[in-house]
């Protein structure tokens, strides 16, 4: 079946709509990128010393997976931190394959493995990573808070002993009225562009 190529006018309008949507979303995307970069730098300092921990590393990531999915929303920032954590912990291929993004995590098994760690500094680093991940999207949902408390209890870490990453006020503040307006204006443009994308292959 022959595909119909978009007309030059449709291509021009699509390009203009894309450019306008990108301009409208630029401030939000810039703030999100800066925030994620700070989170990733903090994450690297916490997890790099834990590389090559075998089953403990797998349990750390399973706990992170459960935490990221606790509110049924795996945000982009949570996904970036999770996949980067997988790389930093240097899991073996068979361990990576054992991670499932569907279904439930064996939380009791994860907590049992974490509780068996005998290095207090490692338990503190893992707890700080979990706290960082729970707050990755700027807020901690009640379900995430309950799960975070269970993980910290298994690690024998008091939440009051955690050093929370202090983001600059500009990166922690919620979107203002102008930013929300720009997002609302961009949304229909992106919806209009999407079905007009020419298929690949």
N, C-alpha and C positions, 0 to 999 in steps of 0.2 A: 504494500500500500504506500503510495507516494505521500510524503509529508508536505503540507502547505507551508511555504516559507512566509514569515511575517512580512508585511509590507514595510517599505522604508519609513512611512509615517508612524506606523505602530512601533517600530524600533526606536525612532526618535523620541516619541512620547514616553516609552518605557525607560529610556535612558535619562530623560529629564525627571521622571518620577523617582527613579532610583537616586539620582543626584540630590533631589530635594529631600528625600527621606534620610539620606546619609547626613545631610547638613543639619536636619532637625534633631537627629539622634546623636550627633557628634559630642555634645557636652556630656550626655549620659554615658556614652561608650568610653570617653576619655577618663571619667571618674572611675568607672568600673575597672578599666585596665590598670589604673594606678593603684586601686585598692587591692586587686588580685596580685599585683607584683609585690606589694608589701606582705601580703599573706604568704605568698610562695617563698619569700626570703626567710621569713620566720619559720615556716614549715621545714625548709631545708636544714636550718640549724638544729631543729629538733630531731629529725629523722635520720639524717646521714650517719650519725654515730650508731644507729641501730641496724645498719645494713647487714645482710647475711645472717639473720637470726633464725632462719628456718621456720619451724612451726610457730614460733613466737611471732615472727614477722607476718605470717599468714593470719594469725589471730588478731594482730593489730589492725590489719586491713579489713578483716571481717567485721570487727567492731566499728571501724570507720564507715563501712558500707551500711551497716544497720543504722548508724547514727544519721547518715546522709538521707536514708530513705524513711526515717521515722515519721516525718510529716507528709509522706507520700509525694514529695516534690524533690526531685534530684536537680537542684539548681545548677546553672552553668559553672559557677564558682566552686560549688561542692564537687562537681565532676572533675574540674581541672585539678583541685587539690587531691582528690582520690587517685586519679591516674598518675599524678606526679609522685604521690606517696608510694604507689606500686613500684615506680622506677627507683625511687630513693632507697627502698627497702631491699631492692635487688632480689626479688623472689625468683625461684626456679620456674621453668616453663610449666611443669606439672602442677605447681602451686597456683600459678596464674590461672590455669585451666580449671582449678578447683573453685575459683571464685564465681559465684553465680549472681547476676543482676536480677534474676527472677527468684521468687520464693523467699522464705524466711531464713535468717541466719540463726545458727545454733548459739544463741546468746549465752546459755549456761556453759557450753563448752568454751566459748571465747573468754568468759569471765574466769573460768577455772584455769585456763592457760595464763591469763594475765596475772592472776593471783599468785601463780607459782614463780613469777619472776622475782629474783632475789636481790637485784640491784636497785636501790631506792632512786638513784639518779635517772635510770632508765624508766622506771615507773612514772617519775615526775615528767619526763619528756613525752611519754605516751599520753599522759593525762592532758598535758598542755596542747598536744596535737589534736586530741578529741575536742577540747574546748575551742580551739581555733576553727575546726571544721564545723562545729555546731553553730558558730557565729559567722560563718562564711558569707551568708546572704544578708547580714546586718541585723538579724533578729533570731532568737532561739524560741522555737515553738514549744508548747507544753510537752508534746510527745518527745521532742528532742531533749528537753530538760530532764525528763524522767529517765530516759535511756542514758544520758550523760552521767546522771547521779549513780546509776547502777554500775557503769564502767569505772567511774572514779572510786566507788566503794570496793570493787574487785582489786583495783590498783592500790588501795589503802592510801589514797591521796585526798587531803582535805581541799575542797574547792577554794577555800580562802587562801591557800598556799600557792595558787596558780598565778603566774604573772600574765595578766590579760594583755594582748597586743593592743597598744594604744594607737589607734589610727588618728591622723590629723582630723580636726573637726570638719574640714571640707569634704573628707571622704566618708565620714560617719553620719553626716546629717541626712535626713530623708530628702527625697526630691522636692524642690520648691514648686510653687504654682506654675512658673514659666516652664520648668522642665517637664512637669506633668502634661502641660498643654502641648508642648512639642511632641511628646510621645503620642498623645491622642491624634495629632495631625498626621504623624508619620504612619500610624497603624493602617488607615485605609489605603495609603499609597503602596505599602508593602503587600497588602492583600490584593491590590489591583495588579501589581507586577507579577506576583507569584504564578498564577495560571498562564501567564504569557511568556514564561521562560521557555525557550526552545529546548526540547529534549536532547540529551546527549546520546552519542553512540550511533 
